[in-house]
Amino acid sequence: MKRLILIAFAMLLLGSMGYFAMQNSHSVTLNLFGNFSIQLSVWMVLAGSFVAGWVITEIWQFISHPQRFVQSFLGKFSRYKDNKKLQLTQNFEDASLLRDPKQVRKSFSKLDNQETPLSIRVQYLELMRYEKNAEEMLNSFADLRNKYLNPGHPDALAGLRQVHIVRQNWVACIEQEKELLNNYSGSLITFNVSMEHEDHLKKAIRQDPKFLKNWSFRYLSQKRDRKNDKPFEAIGEANQLQKSGMFLEAAKVLKKAFENNANPELLETLEVVYRKSGAEEQILGIIGGIHKSRQRAVPASLLYAKLLYQGNQLEEASKILGQVNIPSITNKDKKTYSGTKENGPHLNEKWRELNHAIRFLIAIRQERSEDALNEAKTLLREEEILN
């Protein structure tokens, strides 16, 4: 409002002087020195007097209060810089909304200096995902972290964690998650981290089965039972043995672990070892040993039967299947059962289907049409097809 009043007053003053100049053509002669003089119109003398008065006032203010003058000048210059930065930031935001890469790069180049906020830098990198590949993006984020963030900064930890997830470096990933959960537990930034941490721990154990030896879980809100890590440690050890070409030793490690803890994932890894080994007969004998042991488990017997069938040992596979007994699970049981993922009804359903599938295939191979039809009826139940 003050500025509008000042502009109106200035326009009124200039208009009055213009009117005065048109109505009065009088002039004034100024003798400066000797015979030298200049002749000016009266209105120019008046205007010059106003300007000279303002200049003298400013000079007097500078002489009497130099600090106040400098502060006023610096304040005006600072406001000019802030307004310019605000306009550049607004241009960048507008280009970001329009998803115009060329304009985004142009706007960011004018903003790019040591004072550029981290949020703007991160936003710029996120927009570059339309042009850069995954490796270039990871390198850009790593460079940003090294230049502008302290190692313990939550954004640095979260960004580095994401880099390790993409690269599937799970040991390094959970180290970042540990720092986040230890320092920022219960916050929004650690909500997804806490949900995914247990799964990442298992993946890290598979990569390095010994890294948790001196690991402290005090940063977790709930106590964690290390006994549950044993199957994943065995898988990790087996993976390392496989890399060294020691497939038979890897199979023995998995067999021993399964006899102590009948985790189905141990059998899945054992099947992988069997197919990669080149020593199928020896490893098949190890799997058969699990079937014949006192700790006989339905999944181990079915895996043994499956591999026998794939090796064209149909009679032996049928014999094994004859020793398998899988309890049937009704729809009512599925609704009321509250067991874990490892021993729930869906697991029985999985092995039940594998059991009937192998029986069906054996019957087809042996040309026993009636038996094959009975197994097919079990596999293709009417209520599941129509629902």
C-alpha positions in Angstrom: 0.0 0.0 0.0 2.8 2.4 0.9 4.5 1.7 -2.5 1.3 2.5 -4.3 0.9 5.8 -2.4 4.5 6.7 -3.2 4.1 5.9 -6.9 0.9 8.1 -7.0 2.6 10.9 -5.3 5.6 10.7 -7.7 3.3 10.7 -10.7 1.4 13.7 -9.3 4.7 15.6 -8.7 6.0 14.9 -12.1 2.7 15.8 -13.7 2.7 19.1 -11.8 6.3 19.8 -12.9 5.4 19.0 -16.5 2.4 21.3 -16.4 4.5 24.0 -14.9 7.1 23.6 -17.6 4.4 23.9 -20.3 2.9 27.1 -18.8 6.2 28.8 -17.9 9.0 29.3 -20.5 11.1 31.3 -18.1 14.8 30.5 -17.8 17.5 31.0 -15.3 21.1 31.9 -16.0 23.7 30.3 -13.7 27.2 31.9 -13.6 29.5 29.1 -12.6 32.9 30.7 -12.8 34.4 33.6 -14.8 32.5 34.3 -18.0 31.2 30.7 -18.1 27.4 30.4 -17.5 24.6 28.1 -18.4 21.0 28.9 -19.1 18.3 26.5 -17.8 14.5 26.5 -17.6 13.0 27.0 -14.2 11.4 23.5 -14.1 14.8 21.9 -14.7 16.3 23.9 -11.8 13.5 22.7 -9.6 13.9 19.1 -10.6 17.7 19.4 -10.1 17.1 20.8 -6.7 15.0 17.8 -5.6 17.6 15.3 -7.0 20.5 17.3 -5.3 18.6 17.3 -2.0 18.1 13.6 -2.1 21.8 13.0 -3.0 22.9 15.3 -0.1 20.6 13.5 2.3 21.9 10.0 1.4 25.5 11.3 1.6 24.8 12.7 5.1 23.1 9.5 6.2 26.2 7.5 5.0 28.6 9.9 6.8 26.6 10.0 10.1 25.4 6.3 10.2 27.7 4.3 7.8 26.7 1.0 9.4 23.0 1.6 8.9 23.6 2.6 5.3 25.6 -0.6 4.5 23.0 -2.8 6.2 20.2 -1.2 4.2 22.2 -1.7 1.0 23.0 -5.3 1.9 19.4 -6.0 2.9 18.1 -4.8 -0.5 20.7 -6.8 -2.3 19.8 -9.9 -0.2 16.1 -9.5 -1.0 17.0 -9.2 -4.7 19.0 -12.5 -4.5 16.2 -14.2 -2.6 13.6 -13.1 -5.1 15.8 -14.3 -8.0 16.4 -17.7 -6.4 12.6 -18.0 -5.7 11.9 -17.3 -9.3 14.5 -19.8 -10.5 13.1 -22.4 -8.1 9.5 -21.8 -9.3 10.7 -22.2 -12.9 12.3 -25.6 -11.9 9.1 -26.7 -10.3 7.0 -25.7 -13.3 9.4 -27.7 -15.6 9.2 -30.6 -13.2 5.4 -30.7 -13.4 5.4 -30.5 -17.2 8.0 -33.4 -17.3 10.1 -31.3 -19.7 13.7 -32.8 -19.4 15.3 -30.0 -21.5 13.7 -27.3 -19.4 14.4 -29.2 -16.2 18.1 -29.4 -17.0 18.2 -25.7 -18.0 16.4 -24.6 -14.8 18.5 -26.8 -12.5 21.8 -25.5 -14.1 20.9 -22.0 -12.9 20.1 -23.3 -9.4 23.1 -25.7 -9.1 25.4 -24.3 -6.4 26.5 -25.0 -2.9 23.3 -23.4 -1.5 20.9 -25.5 -3.6 18.6 -27.4 -1.2 19.0 -31.2 -1.0 15.3 -31.7 -1.8 15.8 -29.9 -5.2 18.8 -32.1 -6.0 16.9 -35.3 -5.1 13.9 -34.1 -7.1 16.2 -33.5 -10.1 17.7 -36.9 -9.9 14.3 -38.5 -9.7 13.3 -36.7 -12.9 16.4 -38.0 -14.6 15.1 -41.6 -14.3 13.3 -41.0 -17.6 16.7 -40.6 -19.3 19.3 -42.5 -17.2 19.6 -46.2 -16.7 19.6 -48.0 -13.3 23.4 -48.0 -12.9 23.7 -44.3 -13.8 21.0 -43.5 -11.3 22.6 -45.5 -8.5 26.0 -43.8 -9.2 24.3 -40.4 -9.2 22.6 -41.0 -5.8 25.9 -42.4 -4.3 27.7 -39.3 -5.5 25.0 -37.1 -4.0 25.3 -38.9 -0.7 29.1 -38.5 -0.6 29.1 -34.8 -1.4 26.2 -33.4 0.5 25.2 -35.8 3.3 26.9 -37.0 6.4 27.2 -40.8 6.6 24.7 -41.0 9.5 22.1 -38.7 7.9 18.8 -40.6 7.6 18.4 -39.7 4.0 21.9 -41.0 3.3 21.2 -44.3 5.2 17.8 -44.7 3.4 19.3 -43.9 -0.1 22.3 -46.3 0.4 19.9 -49.0 1.7 17.9 -48.7 -1.6 21.2 -48.9 -3.6 22.1 -52.2 -1.8 18.6 -53.6 -2.4 18.9 -53.0 -6.1 22.3 -54.6 -6.1 21.1 -57.4 -3.8 23.9 -56.8 -1.4 21.9 -57.9 1.6 24.6 -57.8 4.2 25.4 -54.2 3.5 21.6 -53.5 3.3 20.8 -54.7 6.8 23.8 -52.7 8.2 22.0 -49.5 6.9 18.7 -50.8 8.3 20.2 -51.4 11.7 21.4 -47.8 11.9 18.0 -46.5 10.8 16.1 -48.7 13.3 18.5 -47.9 16.1 18.3 -44.1 15.7 14.9 -43.5 14.2 12.7 -46.4 15.4 9.0 -45.7 15.4 9.2 -42.9 12.9 7.6 -42.8 9.4 11.0 -43.2 7.7 11.5 -46.6 9.3 8.0 -48.0 8.8 8.8 -50.0 5.7 12.3 -50.8 7.0 10.9 -52.5 10.0 8.4 -54.5 7.9 11.1 -55.7 5.5 14.0 -56.1 7.9 13.4 -59.8 8.9 13.2 -60.9 5.3 16.4 -59.0 4.5 18.1 -60.6 7.5 17.3 -64.1 6.0 18.6 -63.1 2.6 21.8 -61.7 4.2 22.3 -65.0 6.1 22.0 -66.9 2.8 24.8 -64.7 1.4 27.1 -64.8 4.4 26.1 -67.4 7.1 28.6 -66.2 9.6 28.1 -62.5 9.6 25.6 -62.6 12.4 28.0 -64.2 14.8 28.7 -61.0 16.7 25.6 -59.2 15.7 23.5 -57.5 18.4 19.7 -57.3 18.0 19.1 -54.8 20.9 17.9 -52.3 18.3 14.8 -54.4 17.7 11.7 -53.9 19.8 10.9 -57.6 20.1 13.3 -60.4 21.1 14.5 -62.5 18.2 15.2 -66.2 18.4 18.5 -67.0 16.7 17.5 -70.7 16.5 15.2 -69.8 13.6 18.3 -68.7 11.6 19.8 -72.2 11.5 18.1 -73.3 8.2 19.2 -70.1 6.4 22.8 -70.5 7.8 22.8 -74.0 6.3 21.6 -72.6 2.9 24.3 -69.9 3.0 27.0 -72.5 3.8 25.7 -74.7 1.0 25.7 -71.8 -1.5 29.3 -71.1 -0.6 30.2 -74.8 -1.1 28.5 -74.8 -4.4 30.6 -71.8 -5.6 33.7 -73.8 -4.7 32.3 -76.8 -6.7 31.7 -78.9 -3.5 28.2 -80.0 -4.4 28.3 -83.3 -2.4 29.4 -81.5 0.8 26.7 -78.9 0.2 24.1 -81.6 0.0 25.3 -83.2 3.2 25.0 -79.8 5.0 21.5 -79.4 3.8 20.5 -82.9 4.8 21.8 -82.5 8.3 20.0 -79.1 8.7 16.7 -80.6 7.4 16.9 -83.5 9.9 17.2 -80.9 12.7 14.7 -78.4 11.2 12.3 -79.5 8.5 12.3 -76.2 6.7 11.0 -76.8 3.1 13.4 -74.2 1.7 16.2 -76.6 2.6 14.8 -79.1 0.2 14.3 -76.5 -2.5 18.0 -75.7 -2.2 18.9 -79.4 -2.1 17.1 -79.9 -5.4 19.0 -77.0 -7.0 22.3 -78.6 -5.8 21.1 -82.0 -7.2 20.5 -80.4 -10.7 23.8 -78.5 -10.8 26.0 -81.1 -9.3 26.8 -83.5 -12.0 26.8 -86.1 -9.3 23.0 -86.8 -9.3 23.2 -90.4 -8.2 25.2 -89.6 -5.0 23.0 -86.7 -4.1 19.8 -88.7 -4.9 21.1 -91.2 -2.4 21.4 -88.4 0.2 17.8 -87.4 -0.4 16.8 -91.0 -0.2 18.6 -91.2 3.2 16.3 -88.4 4.5 13.2 -90.4 3.3 14.4 -93.5 5.1 15.5 -91.7 8.3 13.5 -91.5 11.5 12.8 -87.9 10.8 11.0 -88.8 7.6 9.0 -85.9 6.3 6.4 -85.8 3.5 8.2 -83.0 1.5 11.4 -85.0 1.5 9.7 -88.2 0.4 7.8 -86.4 -2.4 11.0 -84.7 -3.6 12.7 -88.2 -3.7 9.8 -89.6 -5.6 9.8 -86.7 -8.1 13.5 -87.1 -8.8 13.1 -90.9 -9.2 10.3 -90.3 -11.7 12.4 -87.9 -13.7 15.1 -90.5 -13.7 12.7 -93.0 -15.2 12.7 -95.1 -12.0 8.9 -95.5 -12.1 8.5 -98.5 -9.9 10.7 -97.1 -7.2 8.9 -93.8 -7.3 5.5 -95.6 -7.0 6.9 -97.5 -4.0 7.9 -94.3 -2.3 4.5 -92.7 -3.0 2.8 -95.7 -1.4 4.5 -94.8 1.9 3.3 -91.1 1.8 0.3 -90.1 3.8 -0.9 -86.5 3.4 -3.9 -85.4 5.5 -6.6 -83.8 3.4 -7.6 -80.2 4.2 -11.2 -79.2 3.7 -12.3 -75.6 2.9 -13.6 -75.4 6.5 -10.2 -76.3 7.9 -8.6 -73.6 5.7 -10.8 -71.0 7.2 -10.3 -72.0 10.8 -6.6 -73.0 10.7 -4.3 -70.4 12.1 -0.9 -72.2 11.8 2.3 -70.7 10.4 3.3 -70.4 6.8 5.7 -73.4 7.1 3.1 -75.8 8.4 -0.2 -74.3 7.4 -2.9 -76.0 5.3 -1.6 -74.4 2.1 1.6 -76.3 2.5 -0.2 -79.6 2.8 -2.2 -78.6 -0.3 1.0 -78.0 -2.2 2.4 -81.4 -1.4 -0.9 -83.1 -1.9 -1.1 -81.8 -5.4 2.5 -82.8 -6.1 1.7 -86.3 -4.8 -1.3 -86.8 -7.1 0.5 -85.2 -10.0 3.4 -87.7 -9.8 0.9 -90.6 -9.4 -1.0 -89.3 -12.5 2.2 -89.1 -14.6 3.3 -92.5 -13.6 -0.1 -94.0 -14.4 0.1 -92.3 -17.8 3.6 -93.6 -18.5 2.5 -97.2 -17.4 -0.7 -96.9 -19.5 -3.0 -97.4 -16.5 -5.9 -95.3 -17.8 -8.3 -95.9 -14.9 -5.7 -94.9 -12.2 -4.7 -91.9 -14.2 -8.3 -90.8 -14.5 -8.8 -91.1 -10.7 -5.7 -89.0 -10.0 -6.9 -86.4 -12.5 -10.2 -86.2 -10.7 -8.3 -85.4 -7.5 -6.2 -82.8 -9.2 -9.0 -81.1 -11.1 -11.7 -80.8 -8.4 -15.1 -79.5 -9.6 -15.5 -76.9 -6.9 -12.1 -75.3 -7.7 -12.7 -75.2 -11.4 -16.2 -73.6 -11.1 -15.4 -71.2 -8.3 
